[in-house]
Amino acid sequence: MARAKRSADRGLIYHVLNHVNGRIPIFESDEDFQAFERLLEEAVTRTGTELLAFCVLHDHWHLAVKTHEDGEVSRFVG
């Protein structure tokens, strides 16, 4: 069964994270980390979301973002 859609109200700060199963690395090289940082920059430019902080490890990542529109978190990470 699919997870119910979460609300993402504007003006709030959200902790967004992604973990993989089995600790399989998603970032294996410096280039992988740099590519992810470029994607974050593009998402900020595209959506206007404020990226307050981020932490990227080999098998997961965390973001702290502040939104300015309802539903913006989904657009940012999509």
C-alpha positions as CSV (number, residue, x, y, z in Angstrom):
1,M,0.0,0.0,0.0
2,A,1.3,3.4,-0.9
3,R,2.2,5.9,1.8
4,A,-0.3,8.7,2.3
5,K,0.9,12.0,0.8
6,R,2.4,14.2,3.4
7,S,1.5,17.9,3.7
8,A,4.3,20.4,3.1
9,D,3.2,23.8,4.2
10,R,5.0,26.9,3.1
11,G,7.3,28.8,5.4
12,L,8.4,25.8,7.4
13,I,11.8,24.0,7.8
14,Y,11.9,20.3,6.8
15,H,14.4,17.5,7.4
16,V,14.5,15.5,4.2
17,L,16.5,12.3,4.0
18,N,17.1,9.3,1.8
19,H,18.4,6.0,3.1
20,V,19.2,2.9,0.9
21,N,18.5,-0.7,1.8
22,G,21.4,-2.8,3.0
23,R,23.8,0.0,3.3
24,I,24.6,-0.2,-0.4
25,P,26.7,2.8,-1.4
26,I,25.0,5.4,-3.6
27,F,28.1,7.7,-3.6
28,E,31.3,5.8,-4.4
29,S,33.7,8.6,-5.6
30,D,34.4,12.3,-5.2
31,E,32.7,12.8,-8.6
32,D,29.5,11.2,-7.3
33,F,29.4,13.6,-4.3
34,Q,30.1,16.6,-6.6
35,A,27.4,15.6,-9.0
36,F,24.9,15.4,-6.1
37,E,25.9,18.9,-5.0
38,R,25.3,20.2,-8.6
39,L,21.9,18.6,-8.5
40,L,21.1,20.4,-5.2
41,E,22.2,23.7,-6.8
42,E,19.9,23.1,-9.7
43,A,17.0,22.2,-7.4
44,V,17.5,25.4,-5.4
45,T,17.6,27.5,-8.6
46,R,14.5,25.7,-10.1
47,T,12.3,25.8,-7.0
48,G,13.6,28.7,-4.9
49,T,13.7,26.5,-1.9
50,E,16.3,27.5,0.7
51,L,18.9,24.8,1.4
52,L,19.9,25.5,5.0
53,A,22.2,22.5,5.5
54,F,23.1,19.2,4.0
55,C,25.0,16.1,4.9
56,V,26.0,13.5,2.3
57,L,27.4,10.1,3.3
58,H,28.2,7.0,1.2
59,D,24.8,5.4,1.7
60,H,22.4,8.2,2.6
61,W,21.9,12.0,2.7
62,H,20.1,14.6,4.9
63,L,18.9,18.0,3.9
64,A,17.4,20.9,5.9
65,V,15.2,23.0,3.7
66,K,12.9,26.0,4.1
67,T,10.0,26.3,1.8
68,H,8.1,29.3,0.4
69,E,5.2,27.5,-1.3
70,D,2.9,24.7,-0.3
71,G,4.1,21.4,-1.7
72,E,7.5,22.7,-2.5
73,V,9.4,19.9,-0.8
74,S,8.2,17.3,-3.3
75,R,9.2,19.6,-6.2
76,F,12.6,20.2,-4.7
77,V,13.5,16.5,-4.2
78,G,11.8,15.4,-7.4
